[in-house]
Amino acid sequence: MFSRERNERRRRLLSVLVRRMAKDRKPRPKALGDLIDVLFALTSFPFFSQLTAAGRTAQAAGDLIQGLATDAVRRAMKQEMPVSAD
């Protein structure tokens, strides 16, 4: 149960961070939801554990996760809502 509560807090925190990053941009709502899901997966211990299972160092795994997260953020922030012609 503790783990589930911790995961829910982590998801809420990621949601707040993603929405702050998107504040001045107009990304599609689906892109924001997808980004939250991707960052949630990337920041999980099982994901980290899989990356280090075959001998990759913690530093190398962290660097890989950081790069993947950066790519996910860039991709999501490029998916802007269309501007309506008034």
GUDO-660360 format. One record per residue (C-alpha): residue number from 1; x negated, y negated, z negated. Coordinates in steps of 0.1 Angstrom, whole numbers. Example, Ala and Ser with C-alpha at 12.3 -4.5 7.8 and 13.67 -1.06 7.14 Angstrom:
residues 2
[1, [-123, 45, -78]]
[2, [-137, 11, -71]]
end
This chain:
residues 86
[1, [0, 0, 0]]
[2, [-28, -24, -8]]
[3, [-43, -19, 27]]
[4, [-9, -27, 43]]
[5, [-6, -59, 23]]
[6, [-41, -69, 32]]
[7, [-34, -62, 69]]
[8, [-2, -83, 68]]
[9, [-22, -112, 52]]
[10, [-49, -109, 79]]
[11, [-22, -109, 107]]
[12, [-6, -140, 91]]
[13, [-40, -157, 89]]
[14, [-48, -149, 125]]
[15, [-14, -163, 135]]
[16, [-21, -196, 118]]
[17, [-56, -198, 133]]
[18, [-43, -190, 168]]
[19, [-15, -216, 166]]
[20, [-39, -243, 154]]
[21, [-63, -235, 183]]
[22, [-33, -238, 207]]
[23, [-19, -270, 192]]
[24, [-31, -294, 219]]
[25, [-27, -269, 247]]
[26, [4, -253, 261]]
[27, [-3, -216, 263]]
[28, [25, -192, 270]]
[29, [42, -178, 238]]
[30, [34, -143, 251]]
[31, [-2, -151, 255]]
[32, [-3, -163, 218]]
[33, [14, -131, 206]]
[34, [-10, -110, 227]]
[35, [-40, -129, 213]]
[36, [-29, -124, 177]]
[37, [-25, -86, 184]]
[38, [-59, -84, 201]]
[39, [-77, -103, 173]]
[40, [-59, -82, 147]]
[41, [-72, -50, 164]]
[42, [-107, -64, 169]]
[43, [-111, -75, 133]]
[44, [-99, -41, 118]]
[45, [-123, -19, 100]]
[46, [-114, 12, 122]]
[47, [-125, -8, 153]]
[48, [-158, -18, 137]]
[49, [-163, 18, 124]]
[50, [-158, 32, 159]]
[51, [-184, 8, 173]]
[52, [-210, 18, 147]]
[53, [-203, 56, 147]]
[54, [-228, 64, 174]]
[55, [-256, 45, 158]]
[56, [-250, 9, 169]]
[57, [-261, -14, 141]]
[58, [-236, -35, 122]]
[59, [-252, -66, 137]]
[60, [-248, -53, 172]]
[61, [-212, -43, 165]]
[62, [-204, -77, 151]]
[63, [-220, -94, 181]]
[64, [-199, -73, 204]]
[65, [-167, -80, 185]]
[66, [-175, -117, 185]]
[67, [-179, -117, 222]]
[68, [-147, -98, 228]]
[69, [-128, -122, 205]]
[70, [-143, -152, 224]]
[71, [-132, -137, 257]]
[72, [-97, -130, 244]]
[73, [-93, -166, 231]]
[74, [-105, -181, 264]]
[75, [-82, -159, 284]]
[76, [-52, -167, 263]]
[77, [-58, -204, 263]]
[78, [-59, -204, 301]]
[79, [-24, -190, 303]]
[80, [-6, -224, 301]]
[81, [31, -230, 304]]
[82, [41, -245, 337]]
[83, [47, -283, 336]]
[84, [82, -291, 344]]
[85, [89, -317, 371]]
[86, [113, -343, 357]]
end
